Amino acid sequence: MIDLLFVIAPDSLLLDIAGPAEAFRLANLHRSLQGQAAHFRLRFVGPEPNARTSVGLQLAALEPLPEQLPTPTWIVLVGQPSVHAKKASPAITRTANWLNRVLHGQLGMQGCPHRLVTICSGTLLAARAGLLDNRRCTTHHELLSTLRVLAPQAQVVANRVYLIDGPLASSAGITAGIDLALQLIADACGEALAASVAQDMVVYLRRSSEDPELSPFLSHRRHLHLAVHRVQDAINAEPQRDWNMNALAAVGNVTPRHLLRLFVEQAGVSPLLFLQTIRLERARQSLEHGSNVTVAAESAGFRSGLHLRRAWKRRWGGSPRDLRAQANPH
């Protein structure tokens, strides 16, 4: 039995708590249906007995922060909205001091039974406790620079859904906490059980630690220009179309030259580079669902498997066959 200590400070993000907690609850349920004992004991602790969450819901009767960890324990540090996470309140300072007392020196020991799990800006709390030195970790993209300041000895990795480095597991935020929980369940209870939990939670695609934090379908969309959005929507909807600059410009109701200028100014990339990014992501998804390279190339809009392999190597290195082998090991 593993004690899961969800550490809840005032203003914690409610979904950071509920999402992973529900995944672990369902893991216990599926184990019971298989005639196995529960593997996780969920506990909710905090520096104060009551805490207001990010959405205003009050959580009451939280356990006090324990002075010792007598049993194998996974400490789950949930995040706060950025406005709170960037400054240490007295409750956060008390929690960081507690973390340092109960975990410092232990996480690096051989055979340590404990694990530190951080959701979103919870990684900043781990940094304030001095627990990230020489560890690979991540957090929400808006807080990466803050994390680097708080943990200068850590290896902060950007654009990752989650990272697992020994006893430290960190995630980029909110829904990524569910992805991380599913991976930890898979490691502890098996892939089949984790897949059952994902199905119960209606998680469409379980992301891996190699997936980017932001989907390529959402990248380069932080602008307000309607013509550029129209073109991006058209590419997302039909990447397999035989697009060229004239066809894309017609969707945006602008000239090809003007579209190129708008795309670079608003999206930071050219229209054709954006198109290739979407095609590569569509091909990657197709491969993960069992398609061969030729079918994946055709469905994504590449002229041939050779063109897909060339674009794949330029973007990521290696070959799409490597991903297909991972997705279909048998």
Contacts in CASP RR format, 6 or more apart in sequence:
PFRMAT RR
TARGET T0000
AUTHOR 0000-0000-0000
METHOD contacts of the structure
MODEL  1
MIDLLFVIAPDSLLLDIAGPAEAFRLANLHRSLQGQAAHFRLRFVGPEPN
ARTSVGLQLAALEPLPEQLPTPTWIVLVGQPSVHAKKASPAITRTANWLN
RVLHGQLGMQGCPHRLVTICSGTLLAARAGLLDNRRCTTHHELLSTLRVL
APQAQVVANRVYLIDGPLASSAGITAGIDLALQLIADACGEALAASVAQD
MVVYLRRSSEDPELSPFLSHRRHLHLAVHRVQDAINAEPQRDWNMNALAA
VGNVTPRHLLRLFVEQAGVSPLLFLQTIRLERARQSLEHGSNVTVAAESA
GFRSGLHLRRAWKRRWGGSPRDLRAQANPH
1 37 0 8 1.000
1 38 0 8 1.000
1 39 0 8 1.000
1 40 0 8 1.000
1 41 0 8 1.000
1 71 0 8 1.000
1 72 0 8 1.000
2 39 0 8 1.000
2 40 0 8 1.000
2 41 0 8 1.000
2 71 0 8 1.000
2 72 0 8 1.000
2 73 0 8 1.000
2 74 0 8 1.000
2 188 0 8 1.000
3 41 0 8 1.000
3 43 0 8 1.000
3 69 0 8 1.000
3 71 0 8 1.000
3 72 0 8 1.000
3 73 0 8 1.000
3 74 0 8 1.000
4 21 0 8 1.000
4 24 0 8 1.000
4 40 0 8 1.000
4 41 0 8 1.000
4 42 0 8 1.000
4 43 0 8 1.000
4 73 0 8 1.000
4 74 0 8 1.000
4 76 0 8 1.000
5 43 0 8 1.000
5 44 0 8 1.000
5 45 0 8 1.000
5 66 0 8 1.000
5 73 0 8 1.000
5 74 0 8 1.000
5 75 0 8 1.000
5 76 0 8 1.000
6 17 0 8 1.000
6 20 0 8 1.000
6 21 0 8 1.000
6 42 0 8 1.000
6 43 0 8 1.000
6 44 0 8 1.000
6 45 0 8 1.000
6 76 0 8 1.000
6 78 0 8 1.000
7 45 0 8 1.000
7 46 0 8 1.000
7 65 0 8 1.000
7 75 0 8 1.000
7 76 0 8 1.000
7 77 0 8 1.000
7 78 0 8 1.000
7 95 0 8 1.000
7 99 0 8 1.000
7 125 0 8 1.000
8 17 0 8 1.000
8 44 0 8 1.000
8 45 0 8 1.000
8 46 0 8 1.000
8 51 0 8 1.000
8 53 0 8 1.000
8 59 0 8 1.000
8 62 0 8 1.000
8 78 0 8 1.000
9 46 0 8 1.000
9 47 0 8 1.000
9 48 0 8 1.000
9 51 0 8 1.000
9 80 0 8 1.000
9 89 0 8 1.000
9 91 0 8 1.000
9 92 0 8 1.000
9 95 0 8 1.000
9 125 0 8 1.000
10 48 0 8 1.000
10 51 0 8 1.000
10 52 0 8 1.000
10 89 0 8 1.000
10 91 0 8 1.000
11 51 0 8 1.000
11 52 0 8 1.000
11 53 0 8 1.000
11 54 0 8 1.000
11 80 0 8 1.000
11 81 0 8 1.000
11 84 0 8 1.000
12 51 0 8 1.000
12 53 0 8 1.000
12 54 0 8 1.000
12 78 0 8 1.000
12 79 0 8 1.000
12 80 0 8 1.000
13 53 0 8 1.000
13 54 0 8 1.000
13 78 0 8 1.000
13 79 0 8 1.000
13 80 0 8 1.000
13 81 0 8 1.000
13 119 0 8 1.000
13 120 0 8 1.000
13 174 0 8 1.000
14 53 0 8 1.000
14 54 0 8 1.000
14 55 0 8 1.000
14 57 0 8 1.000
15 174 0 8 1.000
15 175 0 8 1.000
16 78 0 8 1.000
16 79 0 8 1.000
16 119 0 8 1.000
16 120 0 8 1.000
16 122 0 8 1.000
16 173 0 8 1.000
16 174 0 8 1.000
16 177 0 8 1.000
17 44 0 8 1.000
17 53 0 8 1.000
17 78 0 8 1.000
19 177 0 8 1.000
19 178 0 8 1.000
19 181 0 8 1.000
20 76 0 8 1.000
20 117 0 8 1.000
20 119 0 8 1.000
20 177 0 8 1.000
20 178 0 8 1.000
20 180 0 8 1.000
20 181 0 8 1.000
21 42 0 8 1.000
22 201 0 8 1.000
23 178 0 8 1.000
23 181 0 8 1.000
23 182 0 8 1.000
23 185 0 8 1.000
23 197 0 8 1.000
23 201 0 8 1.000
24 40 0 8 1.000
24 42 0 8 1.000
24 181 0 8 1.000
24 185 0 8 1.000
25 40 0 8 1.000
25 42 0 8 1.000
26 196 0 8 1.000
26 197 0 8 1.000
26 200 0 8 1.000
26 201 0 8 1.000
27 39 0 8 1.000
27 40 0 8 1.000
27 185 0 8 1.000
27 189 0 8 1.000
27 193 0 8 1.000
27 194 0 8 1.000
27 197 0 8 1.000
28 38 0 8 1.000
28 39 0 8 1.000
28 40 0 8 1.000
30 193 0 8 1.000
30 196 0 8 1.000
30 197 0 8 1.000
31 37 0 8 1.000
31 38 0 8 1.000
31 39 0 8 1.000
31 189 0 8 1.000
31 193 0 8 1.000
32 38 0 8 1.000
34 193 0 8 1.000
39 188 0 8 1.000
39 189 0 8 1.000
43 63 0 8 1.000
44 59 0 8 1.000
44 62 0 8 1.000
44 63 0 8 1.000
45 62 0 8 1.000
45 63 0 8 1.000
45 64 0 8 1.000
45 65 0 8 1.000
45 66 0 8 1.000
46 62 0 8 1.000
46 63 0 8 1.000
46 64 0 8 1.000
46 65 0 8 1.000
46 95 0 8 1.000
47 65 0 8 1.000
47 91 0 8 1.000
47 92 0 8 1.000
47 94 0 8 1.000
47 95 0 8 1.000
47 98 0 8 1.000
48 62 0 8 1.000
48 91 0 8 1.000
49 60 0 8 1.000
49 61 0 8 1.000
49 62 0 8 1.000
49 64 0 8 1.000
50 58 0 8 1.000
50 59 0 8 1.000
50 60 0 8 1.000
50 61 0 8 1.000
50 62 0 8 1.000
51 58 0 8 1.000
51 59 0 8 1.000
51 62 0 8 1.000
52 58 0 8 1.000
52 59 0 8 1.000
53 59 0 8 1.000
54 80 0 8 1.000
54 81 0 8 1.000
65 94 0 8 1.000
65 95 0 8 1.000
65 98 0 8 1.000
66 102 0 8 1.000
67 101 0 8 1.000
67 102 0 8 1.000
68 102 0 8 1.000
69 102 0 8 1.000
69 103 0 8 1.000
69 114 0 8 1.000
71 113 0 8 1.000
72 113 0 8 1.000
72 114 0 8 1.000
73 113 0 8 1.000
73 114 0 8 1.000
73 115 0 8 1.000
74 114 0 8 1.000
74 115 0 8 1.000
74 116 0 8 1.000
74 117 0 8 1.000
74 184 0 8 1.000
75 99 0 8 1.000
75 102 0 8 1.000
75 103 0 8 1.000
75 114 0 8 1.000
75 115 0 8 1.000
75 116 0 8 1.000
75 117 0 8 1.000
76 117 0 8 1.000
76 118 0 8 1.000
76 119 0 8 1.000
77 99 0 8 1.000
77 116 0 8 1.000
77 117 0 8 1.000
77 118 0 8 1.000
77 119 0 8 1.000
77 122 0 8 1.000
77 123 0 8 1.000
77 125 0 8 1.000
77 126 0 8 1.000
78 119 0 8 1.000
78 120 0 8 1.000
78 122 0 8 1.000
79 85 0 8 1.000
79 118 0 8 1.000
79 119 0 8 1.000
79 120 0 8 1.000
79 121 0 8 1.000
79 122 0 8 1.000
79 125 0 8 1.000
79 173 0 8 1.000
80 121 0 8 1.000
80 122 0 8 1.000
82 121 0 8 1.000
82 140 0 8 1.000
82 142 0 8 1.000
82 143 0 8 1.000
85 121 0 8 1.000
85 122 0 8 1.000
85 124 0 8 1.000
85 143 0 8 1.000
85 146 0 8 1.000
86 124 0 8 1.000
86 143 0 8 1.000
86 146 0 8 1.000
88 96 0 8 1.000
88 128 0 8 1.000
92 125 0 8 1.000
92 128 0 8 1.000
93 128 0 8 1.000
95 125 0 8 1.000
95 129 0 8 1.000
96 125 0 8 1.000
96 128 0 8 1.000
96 129 0 8 1.000
96 130 0 8 1.000
97 129 0 8 1.000
99 125 0 8 1.000
99 126 0 8 1.000
99 129 0 8 1.000
99 131 0 8 1.000
100 129 0 8 1.000
100 130 0 8 1.000
100 131 0 8 1.000
103 114 0 8 1.000
103 116 0 8 1.000
103 129 0 8 1.000
103 131 0 8 1.000
104 129 0 8 1.000
104 130 0 8 1.000
104 131 0 8 1.000
106 112 0 8 1.000
106 114 0 8 1.000
107 114 0 8 1.000
107 116 0 8 1.000
107 131 0 8 1.000
107 167 0 8 1.000
107 168 0 8 1.000
108 167 0 8 1.000
112 167 0 8 1.000
114 167 0 8 1.000
115 167 0 8 1.000
115 168 0 8 1.000
115 169 0 8 1.000
115 184 0 8 1.000
116 126 0 8 1.000
116 131 0 8 1.000
116 167 0 8 1.000
116 168 0 8 1.000
116 169 0 8 1.000
117 169 0 8 1.000
117 170 0 8 1.000
117 180 0 8 1.000
117 184 0 8 1.000
118 125 0 8 1.000
118 126 0 8 1.000
118 137 0 8 1.000
118 139 0 8 1.000
118 168 0 8 1.000
118 169 0 8 1.000
118 170 0 8 1.000
118 171 0 8 1.000
119 171 0 8 1.000
119 173 0 8 1.000
119 174 0 8 1.000
119 176 0 8 1.000
119 177 0 8 1.000
119 180 0 8 1.000
120 139 0 8 1.000
120 140 0 8 1.000
120 171 0 8 1.000
120 172 0 8 1.000
120 173 0 8 1.000
120 174 0 8 1.000
120 176 0 8 1.000
120 177 0 8 1.000
121 139 0 8 1.000
121 140 0 8 1.000
121 143 0 8 1.000
121 173 0 8 1.000
122 139 0 8 1.000
123 132 0 8 1.000
123 137 0 8 1.000
123 138 0 8 1.000
123 139 0 8 1.000
123 143 0 8 1.000
123 147 0 8 1.000
123 170 0 8 1.000
124 139 0 8 1.000
124 143 0 8 1.000
124 146 0 8 1.000
124 147 0 8 1.000
124 150 0 8 1.000
126 132 0 8 1.000
126 137 0 8 1.000
126 151 0 8 1.000
126 168 0 8 1.000
126 170 0 8 1.000
127 147 0 8 1.000
127 150 0 8 1.000
127 151 0 8 1.000
127 154 0 8 1.000
128 150 0 8 1.000
130 151 0 8 1.000
131 168 0 8 1.000
132 151 0 8 1.000
132 153 0 8 1.000
132 154 0 8 1.000
132 168 0 8 1.000
133 151 0 8 1.000
133 153 0 8 1.000
133 154 0 8 1.000
134 153 0 8 1.000
134 154 0 8 1.000
134 155 0 8 1.000
135 154 0 8 1.000
135 155 0 8 1.000
135 165 0 8 1.000
135 168 0 8 1.000
136 154 0 8 1.000
136 155 0 8 1.000
136 157 0 8 1.000
136 163 0 8 1.000
136 165 0 8 1.000
136 168 0 8 1.000
137 147 0 8 1.000
137 151 0 8 1.000
137 154 0 8 1.000
137 155 0 8 1.000
137 156 0 8 1.000
137 157 0 8 1.000
137 163 0 8 1.000
137 165 0 8 1.000
137 168 0 8 1.000
137 170 0 8 1.000
138 144 0 8 1.000
138 156 0 8 1.000
138 157 0 8 1.000
138 158 0 8 1.000
138 160 0 8 1.000
138 162 0 8 1.000
138 163 0 8 1.000
138 170 0 8 1.000
138 171 0 8 1.000
138 172 0 8 1.000
138 213 0 8 1.000
139 147 0 8 1.000
139 156 0 8 1.000
139 170 0 8 1.000
139 172 0 8 1.000
139 173 0 8 1.000
140 172 0 8 1.000
140 173 0 8 1.000
141 158 0 8 1.000
141 159 0 8 1.000
141 172 0 8 1.000
141 213 0 8 1.000
141 214 0 8 1.000
144 156 0 8 1.000
144 158 0 8 1.000
147 154 0 8 1.000
147 156 0 8 1.000
148 154 0 8 1.000
148 156 0 8 1.000
157 163 0 8 1.000
158 213 0 8 1.000
159 212 0 8 1.000
159 213 0 8 1.000
159 214 0 8 1.000
160 172 0 8 1.000
160 209 0 8 1.000
160 210 0 8 1.000
160 211 0 8 1.000
160 212 0 8 1.000
160 213 0 8 1.000
161 171 0 8 1.000
161 172 0 8 1.000
161 176 0 8 1.000
161 179 0 8 1.000
161 180 0 8 1.000
161 207 0 8 1.000
161 208 0 8 1.000
161 209 0 8 1.000
161 211 0 8 1.000
161 212 0 8 1.000
161 213 0 8 1.000
162 169 0 8 1.000
162 170 0 8 1.000
162 171 0 8 1.000
162 172 0 8 1.000
162 176 0 8 1.000
162 177 0 8 1.000
162 179 0 8 1.000
162 180 0 8 1.000
162 183 0 8 1.000
162 209 0 8 1.000
163 169 0 8 1.000
163 170 0 8 1.000
163 171 0 8 1.000
163 209 0 8 1.000
164 180 0 8 1.000
164 183 0 8 1.000
164 209 0 8 1.000
169 180 0 8 1.000
169 183 0 8 1.000
169 184 0 8 1.000
170 180 0 8 1.000
171 177 0 8 1.000
171 179 0 8 1.000
171 180 0 8 1.000
172 213 0 8 1.000
176 207 0 8 1.000
176 213 0 8 1.000
178 201 0 8 1.000
178 203 0 8 1.000
179 203 0 8 1.000
179 206 0 8 1.000
179 207 0 8 1.000
179 208 0 8 1.000
182 194 0 8 1.000
182 197 0 8 1.000
182 198 0 8 1.000
182 203 0 8 1.000
182 206 0 8 1.000
183 194 0 8 1.000
183 206 0 8 1.000
183 208 0 8 1.000
183 209 0 8 1.000
185 193 0 8 1.000
185 194 0 8 1.000
185 197 0 8 1.000
186 193 0 8 1.000
186 194 0 8 1.000
194 206 0 8 1.000
195 206 0 8 1.000
198 206 0 8 1.000
205 285 0 8 1.000
215 281 0 8 1.000
216 277 0 8 1.000
216 278 0 8 1.000
216 280 0 8 1.000
216 281 0 8 1.000
217 236 0 8 1.000
217 278 0 8 1.000
217 281 0 8 1.000
219 277 0 8 1.000
220 232 0 8 1.000
220 267 0 8 1.000
220 268 0 8 1.000
220 269 0 8 1.000
220 274 0 8 1.000
220 277 0 8 1.000
221 229 0 8 1.000
221 232 0 8 1.000
221 267 0 8 1.000
223 229 0 8 1.000
223 266 0 8 1.000
223 267 0 8 1.000
225 262 0 8 1.000
225 266 0 8 1.000
227 252 0 8 1.000
227 253 0 8 1.000
227 254 0 8 1.000
227 259 0 8 1.000
227 262 0 8 1.000
228 252 0 8 1.000
228 259 0 8 1.000
228 262 0 8 1.000
228 263 0 8 1.000
228 266 0 8 1.000
228 267 0 8 1.000
230 251 0 8 1.000
230 252 0 8 1.000
230 253 0 8 1.000
231 248 0 8 1.000
231 251 0 8 1.000
231 252 0 8 1.000
231 259 0 8 1.000
231 263 0 8 1.000
231 271 0 8 1.000
232 267 0 8 1.000
232 274 0 8 1.000
234 248 0 8 1.000
234 251 0 8 1.000
235 243 0 8 1.000
235 248 0 8 1.000
235 271 0 8 1.000
235 274 0 8 1.000
235 275 0 8 1.000
235 278 0 8 1.000
236 278 0 8 1.000
239 275 0 8 1.000
239 278 0 8 1.000
239 279 0 8 1.000
239 282 0 8 1.000
239 300 0 8 1.000
239 301 0 8 1.000
240 279 0 8 1.000
240 282 0 8 1.000
240 298 0 8 1.000
240 299 0 8 1.000
240 300 0 8 1.000
240 301 0 8 1.000
241 247 0 8 1.000
241 301 0 8 1.000
243 275 0 8 1.000
245 256 0 8 1.000
245 259 0 8 1.000
245 260 0 8 1.000
245 271 0 8 1.000
245 272 0 8 1.000
246 256 0 8 1.000
248 256 0 8 1.000
248 259 0 8 1.000
248 271 0 8 1.000
248 275 0 8 1.000
249 255 0 8 1.000
249 256 0 8 1.000
249 258 0 8 1.000
249 259 0 8 1.000
252 259 0 8 1.000
254 262 0 8 1.000
259 271 0 8 1.000
260 270 0 8 1.000
260 271 0 8 1.000
263 269 0 8 1.000
263 270 0 8 1.000
263 271 0 8 1.000
263 274 0 8 1.000
264 270 0 8 1.000
267 274 0 8 1.000
269 277 0 8 1.000
276 311 0 8 1.000
276 315 0 8 1.000
277 315 0 8 1.000
279 300 0 8 1.000
279 301 0 8 1.000
279 302 0 8 1.000
279 311 0 8 1.000
280 300 0 8 1.000
280 308 0 8 1.000
280 311 0 8 1.000
280 312 0 8 1.000
280 315 0 8 1.000
282 299 0 8 1.000
282 300 0 8 1.000
282 301 0 8 1.000
283 296 0 8 1.000
283 297 0 8 1.000
283 299 0 8 1.000
283 300 0 8 1.000
283 302 0 8 1.000
283 308 0 8 1.000
283 312 0 8 1.000
283 320 0 8 1.000
284 296 0 8 1.000
284 320 0 8 1.000
284 323 0 8 1.000
286 295 0 8 1.000
286 296 0 8 1.000
286 299 0 8 1.000
286 300 0 8 1.000
287 293 0 8 1.000
287 296 0 8 1.000
287 320 0 8 1.000
287 323 0 8 1.000
287 324 0 8 1.000
287 327 0 8 1.000
288 323 0 8 1.000
288 327 0 8 1.000
289 327 0 8 1.000
290 324 0 8 1.000
290 327 0 8 1.000
290 328 0 8 1.000
291 299 0 8 1.000
291 324 0 8 1.000
292 324 0 8 1.000
293 305 0 8 1.000
293 308 0 8 1.000
293 309 0 8 1.000
293 320 0 8 1.000
293 321 0 8 1.000
293 324 0 8 1.000
294 304 0 8 1.000
294 305 0 8 1.000
296 305 0 8 1.000
296 308 0 8 1.000
296 320 0 8 1.000
297 303 0 8 1.000
297 304 0 8 1.000
297 305 0 8 1.000
297 307 0 8 1.000
297 308 0 8 1.000
300 308 0 8 1.000
302 308 0 8 1.000
302 311 0 8 1.000
308 320 0 8 1.000
309 319 0 8 1.000
309 320 0 8 1.000
312 318 0 8 1.000
312 319 0 8 1.000
312 320 0 8 1.000
313 319 0 8 1.000
END
